[in-house]
């Protein structure tokens, strides 16, 4: 419960925008929950700025300000380079782009703290803003920013270390990521707060009605993937597993909801495996449509090679659906093997196919029982619960900051 008035400035390059409406939807959902719990929030979101690069042209075309669910957002054009070139300098690029925006915003919105999403680049920029505006900063680690980015170069590694040291507090979306952060910097001030879902939006509904709404046939067994079509999502494994399953079951279909650079490659893989007609590439869909897709399916699948804490796990549980997922990141902290779904090792298409087959078997009550247990256990994983824990951390950081300033004085 909020015991003091808190104004938070949120900085996140992952945030929904007209060029990519699903980008960082989980960040927006958290901000929305914070607002509902009484925290006043403003968002600054760095967006790519390279005027002559055609793939980023859409970012130049939409308005720089917007309001979503009552939350004011400003999109800040920031120098970036395609292909990850100069990535180690992105934290500095973010800071330079944000500095004047923050100064202008502060004249109208006297924020108490800055909350960045990703420890690098955003959290690194946050530490520079902390110095410039004498404001405490916290950063949330989501996964790739601690597990993959520091491997890219010594520069990224060093700046990640610096950001971990200089943030007032670090939030991780799983215990696994907390351990990863503490391997880089022993004793880093970190707390785990799981991502959540909106139980008013993600709840069990009639499968038949959901399928009618989406045009999904009633007489098939449906496997659903929701997310970006990126290499780290291990979709080549899912397609391989599906092909194995489809060879023995002509009533099974796979729906991939999401977009990304691998779509053409995945379609070619599906064609070569002889299952292209049974894999449906749906593309990106509005967030409000995702609960319908989940309720239309029989099982949700996630074959990622690396993860933090994917929201789709909680959303599937909220809809009472079993999940087959790789045991990476913090997934095993919320998905219980053989109780609310199956956990498999990464890059194991045979094992993935076997688990999917068990859940899709005719006259098999296991999928229903797992879904029931998943729904029951999802109650502890809502965005409201997430916001309450974040607020408690905010208040602790602000009290510590106040004492620190007083002692220095």
C-alpha positions in Angstrom: 0.0 0.0 0.0 1.3 3.5 -0.9 2.2 5.4 2.3 3.8 8.4 0.6 3.1 10.4 -2.6 5.5 9.1 -5.2 6.2 10.5 -8.6 8.2 8.2 -10.9 9.9 9.0 -14.2 10.0 5.8 -16.2 12.8 5.4 -18.9 12.5 2.5 -21.3 13.5 2.0 -24.9 11.0 -1.0 -24.7 7.6 0.7 -24.8 4.6 0.5 -27.1 4.7 3.0 -30.0 3.0 3.4 -33.3 5.8 1.8 -35.2 5.7 -1.3 -32.9 2.6 -1.3 -30.7 3.6 -4.5 -28.8 7.1 -3.3 -27.9 7.6 -3.6 -24.2 3.9 -4.0 -23.5 4.9 -5.6 -20.1 6.6 -2.4 -19.1 3.4 -0.4 -19.9 1.3 -2.9 -18.0 3.5 -2.4 -14.9 3.3 1.4 -15.2 -0.4 1.2 -15.6 -0.6 -0.9 -12.4 1.6 1.5 -10.6 -0.7 4.4 -11.6 -3.7 2.4 -10.4 -2.0 2.0 -7.0 -1.5 5.8 -6.7 2.0 6.4 -8.2 2.1 9.3 -10.6 4.1 8.3 -13.7 5.6 9.9 -16.8 7.4 7.9 -19.5 10.4 8.8 -21.7 11.1 6.3 -24.3 14.3 6.4 -26.5 13.5 5.5 -30.1 15.9 4.9 -33.0 17.0 8.1 -34.9 18.9 7.5 -38.1 17.0 9.5 -40.8 18.3 7.8 -43.9 17.9 4.2 -42.7 14.7 3.0 -44.4 13.7 0.3 -41.9 13.5 2.9 -39.1 11.6 5.5 -41.2 8.3 4.7 -39.3 9.9 6.1 -36.1 10.3 9.5 -37.7 6.6 9.7 -38.7 4.6 9.5 -35.5 4.0 12.2 -32.9 6.6 12.6 -30.2 4.0 12.7 -27.4 1.2 10.4 -26.6 -1.1 9.3 -23.7 -1.9 5.6 -23.1 -4.3 4.6 -20.3 -3.8 8.1 -18.8 0.0 7.8 -18.8 1.9 10.6 -20.6 4.6 9.3 -22.9 7.3 11.2 -24.8 9.3 9.4 -27.5 12.9 10.7 -27.6 14.8 10.3 -30.9 18.2 8.8 -30.0 21.2 8.1 -32.2 21.4 4.3 -32.8 23.0 2.2 -35.5 21.6 -0.9 -37.1 23.1 -4.3 -36.4 24.3 -3.4 -32.9 27.3 -1.3 -34.0 28.6 1.0 -31.3 26.2 -0.7 -28.8 28.6 -0.2 -25.9 28.1 3.6 -26.5 24.3 3.4 -26.4 24.1 4.2 -22.6 25.9 7.5 -23.3 23.7 8.1 -26.4 20.6 7.6 -24.3 21.9 10.0 -21.7 22.7 12.8 -24.2 19.3 12.4 -25.8 17.4 12.3 -22.5 19.3 15.0 -20.6 17.4 18.1 -22.0 14.1 16.2 -22.0 14.4 15.3 -18.4 15.4 18.9 -17.5 12.3 20.2 -19.3 10.0 17.6 -17.8 11.2 18.3 -14.3 9.9 21.9 -14.6 6.4 20.5 -14.8 6.8 17.1 -13.0 9.0 17.1 -9.9 9.7 13.3 -10.0 11.0 11.6 -6.9 13.0 8.9 -8.6 13.9 7.4 -12.0 13.0 3.8 -12.9 14.8 2.4 -15.9 14.0 -0.8 -17.7 17.1 -2.8 -18.6 20.3 -2.3 -16.7 22.1 -1.4 -20.0 21.6 0.9 -21.9 18.7 2.5 -20.0 20.0 1.8 -16.5 23.5 3.1 -17.4 21.9 6.3 -18.7 19.9 6.5 -15.5 23.0 6.7 -13.4 24.2 9.7 -15.5 20.8 11.3 -14.9 21.1 10.5 -11.2 24.2 12.6 -11.1 22.8 15.4 -13.2 19.5 15.7 -11.2 20.4 14.4 -7.8 17.7 11.8 -8.0 17.8 8.1 -7.0 17.6 5.6 -9.7 16.4 2.0 -9.8 16.6 -0.4 -12.8 14.8 -3.5 -13.8 16.8 -6.4 -15.3 14.6 -8.3 -17.8 17.0 -11.0 -19.1 19.1 -10.3 -22.2 20.5 -7.2 -20.6 22.4 -9.3 -18.0 22.6 -12.7 -19.8 23.5 -11.7 -23.4 24.5 -8.0 -23.7 27.6 -8.1 -21.5 29.0 -11.0 -23.7 29.0 -8.7 -26.7 32.0 -6.6 -25.8 34.2 -5.5 -23.0 32.7 -2.1 -23.2 29.2 -3.3 -22.6 30.4 -5.5 -19.8 32.2 -2.6 -18.0 29.2 -0.3 -18.4 26.9 -3.0 -17.1 29.1 -3.4 -14.1 29.1 0.4 -13.5 25.3 0.6 -13.8 24.9 -2.3 -11.3 27.2 -0.5 -8.8 25.6 2.9 -9.2 21.9 2.2 -9.2 20.3 2.7 -5.8 18.5 -0.6 -6.2 18.2 -3.3 -8.9 15.0 -5.2 -9.6 15.2 -8.6 -11.3 12.2 -10.4 -12.8 13.5 -13.8 -11.5 15.8 -15.2 -8.9 17.9 -16.6 -11.6 18.6 -13.1 -13.0 19.3 -11.9 -9.5 22.0 -14.5 -9.2 23.4 -13.5 -12.6 23.6 -9.8 -11.5 25.4 -10.8 -8.3 27.9 -12.8 -10.2 28.9 -9.6 -12.0 28.9 -7.5 -8.8 28.9 -9.3 -5.5 26.6 -7.8 -3.0 24.6 -5.7 -5.5 21.4 -4.4 -3.9 18.8 -6.5 -5.8 15.2 -7.7 -5.3 13.2 -10.1 -7.4 9.7 -9.0 -8.4 8.0 -11.3 -10.9 6.2 -9.9 -13.9 2.5 -10.2 -13.9 -0.7 -10.3 -15.9 -4.1 -8.6 -15.8 -6.7 -11.2 -14.5 -9.5 -9.0 -15.8 -8.2 -9.5 -19.3 -6.6 -12.9 -19.1 -9.1 -15.3 -17.7 -10.7 -18.6 -18.9 -13.4 -18.2 -21.5 -15.2 -20.6 -23.9 -12.8 -22.2 -26.3 -15.5 -22.7 -29.0 -16.4 -19.0 -28.9 -12.7 -17.9 -29.0 -12.1 -20.2 -32.1 -15.2 -18.9 -33.8 -14.0 -15.3 -33.2 -10.6 -16.0 -34.7 -11.7 -18.4 -37.5 -9.8 -21.4 -35.9 -11.4 -24.7 -36.8 -13.2 -26.5 -34.0 -11.9 -30.0 -34.8 -8.2 -29.5 -34.5 -5.7 -29.6 -31.6 -4.1 -26.2 -31.4 -0.6 -25.3 -30.2 0.0 -21.6 -29.6 3.2 -19.5 -29.6 3.0 -15.8 -28.7 6.1 -13.5 -29.0 8.7 -12.1 -31.4 10.1 -14.2 -34.2 13.7 -13.8 -32.9 16.6 -16.3 -32.8 16.7 -16.3 -29.0 13.1 -17.6 -29.0 14.2 -21.0 -30.3 11.4 -21.2 -32.9 13.4 -23.6 -35.1 13.1 -26.1 -32.2 9.4 -25.6 -32.0 8.9 -26.1 -35.7 11.1 -29.2 -35.6 9.1 -30.6 -32.6 5.8 -29.8 -34.4 6.9 -31.6 -37.5 7.6 -34.7 -35.4 4.2 -34.5 -33.8 2.4 -33.8 -37.1 3.9 -36.9 -38.6 1.8 -39.0 -36.2 -1.2 -36.7 -35.8 -3.0 -35.1 -38.7 -5.3 -33.1 -36.5 -2.7 -30.8 -34.9 -1.9 -27.2 -35.9 0.6 -24.6 -34.8 -0.3 -20.9 -34.5 2.6 -18.4 -34.3 1.3 -15.0 -33.1 4.0 -12.3 -33.5 6.4 -10.8 -36.0 10.1 -10.5 -36.5 13.1 -10.9 -38.8 13.0 -14.7 -38.8 9.6 -15.1 -40.4 10.8 -15.9 -43.9 13.4 -18.4 -42.6 10.9 -20.1 -40.4 8.4 -20.4 -43.2 11.1 -22.1 -45.4 11.9 -24.5 -42.5 8.2 -25.4 -42.2 8.0 -25.9 -46.0 11.0 -28.2 -46.0 9.6 -30.2 -43.1 6.3 -30.6 -45.1 4.2 -28.8 -42.5 3.8 -25.4 -44.0 0.1 -25.7 -44.4 -0.4 -26.6 -40.8 1.7 -23.8 -39.3 -0.2 -20.5 -39.3 1.9 -17.3 -39.2 -0.5 -14.8 -37.7 1.8 -11.8 -37.4 1.7 -9.2 -34.7 -1.7 -8.8 -33.1 -3.1 -6.1 -30.6 -2.5 -7.0 -27.0 -6.3 -7.1 -26.4 -6.6 -9.9 -28.8 -4.0 -12.2 -27.1 -6.4 -13.5 -24.5 -8.7 -14.8 -27.3 -5.8 -16.6 -28.9 -4.8 -18.2 -25.6 -8.3 -19.3 -24.9 -8.6 -20.7 -28.4 -5.7 -23.1 -28.0 -5.1 -26.4 -26.2 -1.5 -25.7 -25.1 0.9 -22.8 -25.1 4.5 -23.5 -26.2 7.7 -21.5 -25.6 11.0 -23.0 -26.7 13.3 -20.1 -25.9 17.0 -20.5 -25.6 17.2 -17.6 -23.1 14.6 -15.8 -21.1 14.0 -13.5 -18.1 10.4 -14.0 -17.0 8.1 -14.0 -20.1 4.7 -12.6 -19.5 3.1 -15.2 -21.7 3.6 -17.8 -19.0 1.5 -15.9 -16.5 -1.0 -15.0 -19.1 -1.5 -18.6 -20.2 -1.8 -19.6 -16.5 -4.4 -16.9 -16.0 -6.4 -18.4 -18.9 -6.1 -21.9 -17.4 -3.9 -23.3 -20.1 -1.0 -25.7 -19.6 2.4 -24.6 -21.0 5.3 -26.5 -22.5 8.4 -24.4 -22.0 12.2 -24.6 -21.9 13.7 -24.6 -18.5 15.6 -21.3 -19.0 15.8 -18.0 -17.0 13.2 -17.8 -14.3 10.5 -19.9 -16.0 10.8 -22.8 -13.5 10.1 -20.4 -10.7 6.5 -20.0 -11.8 5.9 -23.0 -14.1 5.9 -26.3 -12.1 7.0 -29.4 -14.1 4.3 -32.0 -14.4 1.9 -29.8 -12.3 1.1 -26.7 -14.3 3.0 -27.7 -17.5 6.1 -29.4 -18.7 9.7 -28.0 -18.6 12.1 -29.3 -21.2 15.8 -28.6 -21.9 16.6 -26.1 -24.7 17.3 -27.4 -28.2 15.4 -30.7 -27.5 12.8 -31.0 -30.2 12.1 -34.8 -29.5 11.4 -34.0 -25.8 9.3 -31.0 -26.7 7.2 -33.1 -29.2 6.7 -35.8 -26.6 5.4 -33.4 -24.0 3.1 -31.7 -26.5 1.8 -35.2 -27.6 1.0 -36.1 -24.0 -1.0 -32.9 -23.4 -2.9 -33.3 -26.8 -3.7 -37.0 -26.4 -7.4 -37.8 -26.9 -9.4 -38.5 -23.8 -6.5 -37.3 -21.7 -7.5 -35.3 -18.6 -4.0 -34.2 -17.8 -4.1 -31.0 -19.9 -7.4 -30.0 -18.1 -6.0 -30.7 -14.6 -2.8 -28.8 -15.3 -4.7 -25.9 -16.6 -6.9 -25.9 -13.5 -3.9 -25.8 -11.2 -2.2 -23.1 -13.4 -5.3 -20.9 -13.0 -5.4 -21.4 -9.3 -1.7 -20.6 -8.8 -1.8 -17.5 -11.2 -3.5 -15.5 -8.4 -0.2 -14.6 -6.9 1.2 -13.3 -10.2 -1.0 -10.3 -11.0 0.2 -6.8 -12.1 -1.4 -5.5 -8.9 0.8 -7.7 -6.8 3.8 -6.6 -8.9 3.0 -2.9 -8.4 2.6 -3.3 -4.6 6.1 -4.8 -4.4 7.6 -2.1 -6.6 6.0 0.6 -4.5 7.5 -0.9 -1.4 10.9 -0.8 -3.0 10.4 2.8 -4.2 9.5 3.9 -0.7 12.6 2.1 0.8 14.9 3.7 -1.8 13.4 7.2 -1.2 13.8 6.9 2.6 17.4 5.7 2.2 18.1 8.6 -0.3 16.6 11.1 2.1 18.8 9.8 5.0 21.9 9.8 2.7 21.3 13.5 1.7 20.7 14.4 5.3 24.0 12.8 6.4 25.9 14.5 3.7 24.5 17.8 4.7 
